[in-house]
Amino acid sequence: GVALLASTGVVSHLAFGSECGETEPLERAAGAPLGPDFSAALRNELEGGIPFAAARQRALAAVTDEDTARLLDTPNNILAVEYIRAIYELGLDLGFMTVRREGAPHDGPGEGAVRSASELRSRISAGKDCRGLMPEPALAVFEREAERGRGPVLMETLEPMLLSRLRMLPAAEFSKLPDASEGLGTRLYAAVADEPTLDGVLAAAKSKRYAPSRIRRMTMCACLGIRDGMAEGVPPYARLLAATERGRVLLRQAQDKARVPLITKPASARRLPPESLAVFELGAGARDLYVLAYRAAAERRGGSDWRTGPAMV
């Protein structure tokens, strides 16, 4: 994502949230893994059989200090560190700034007007009122989509279709998934063959070494046809989803400066090189699966990714 923004030729700074709210400690945490001592410290910790996240945090403490390592206790700090590290590793000419996250913790309940996205999704799914908890324009979008029968999209609605896709895959395909190392693909295949729910699959495949989030990503990659290596490098194109008037000015500048094709009309994707077109088709296939969770049958038609242009606001 960071590389894709840089490839547009019109982005000068990356802005992101963090629990820390300061760039200097985040820079320190991002720069440490690039040094030679960190790799050795990480290997040493992993040999003890602990999960990767814990091993990374201990290794960071070994080459920096405990305060820097504690930044990795919270998810938005972790993401911020990865953004900065990507800028360093790719040698990108991008500045960065951070905004302190306030209110509810990630994936947790909160009080007052600042709630987490996960709590808002839960409230919307349960049909609860979200007025005063999110911006009115955003709430209007959710209400409009619900009226059209296009939301909310729930995982339990898609569960039978996802399990069907998983069970149709041969064992060899699970070993080709991203992160399917050290027999993890085999564990996932066995769990898929036996468990009646997605939660059951995740519980059966997890181990002390690997976080449930890693298993969840592998599961979705298996459903969507994503194999190891597909996510490496800069994405082969940038697709415009929406733009304001100011954004359209930037878009005109990007047409001359971008280092990857900019897709504003989905039909133009058919002119992409075969490798790039295959990536677009993966995304279109994911959309076709997603719309099957709509309540309105008329909205479940396939091919909508090829027909839907960007929203101009």
RAVENRA-V375524 format. One record per pair of residues at least 12 apart in sequence whose ideal C-beta (glycine too) atoms are under 6 Angstrom apart, sorted by the first residue. I is the first residue (numbers start at 1). GAP is how many residues later the second one is. D is the distance in whole Angstrom. If there is no record, write none. Layout:
I,GAP,D  I,GAP,D
//
This chain:
2,81,6  2,84,4  3,87,6  3,231,4  4,231,5  4,234,6  6,86,5  6,88,6  7,227,6  7,252,4  7,253,5  8,246,5  8,250,5  9,245,6  9,248,3  9,249,5  10,240,5  10,243,5  10,244,5  13,82,4  14,69,6  14,80,5  14,82,5  15,82,5  16,64,5  16,67,6  16,82,6  17,59,5  17,82,5  17,84,5  18,58,5  18,59,5  18,62,4  18,80,5  19,55,4  19,57,5  19,58,5  19,82,5  20,51,6  20,57,5  21,79,3  23,75,5  26,54,5  26,55,6  26,58,6  27,57,6  28,40,5  29,39,5  29,42,5  29,52,5  30,51,5  30,54,4  30,55,4  32,28,6  32,31,5  32,32,5  37,26,5  38,21,6  38,25,5  41,18,4  41,21,4  41,22,6  42,13,6  42,17,4  45,13,5  45,14,5  51,158,6  57,12,5  57,15,5  75,31,4  76,25,5  80,18,6  102,12,6  104,12,4  115,18,5  120,14,6  124,18,6  124,28,5  125,27,5  125,29,6  149,145,6  149,146,4  149,147,3  149,150,6  150,144,5  150,149,5  153,140,4  157,136,4  158,135,5  159,39,5  162,61,5  165,58,5  166,26,4  166,56,6  167,25,6  171,18,5  174,14,5  174,15,4  176,51,5  176,52,6  177,41,5  177,44,5  177,45,6  178,43,6  178,50,5  179,35,6  179,39,6  187,18,5  188,17,5  188,30,6  191,13,4  191,14,4  202,13,5  224,62,5  236,40,4  236,43,6  237,23,5  237,24,4  237,26,5  237,39,6  238,22,6  238,24,5  239,24,4  240,24,5  240,70,4  241,69,6  242,68,5  242,69,4  243,69,6  244,69,6  266,40,5  284,21,4  287,17,6  287,18,4  288,14,5
//
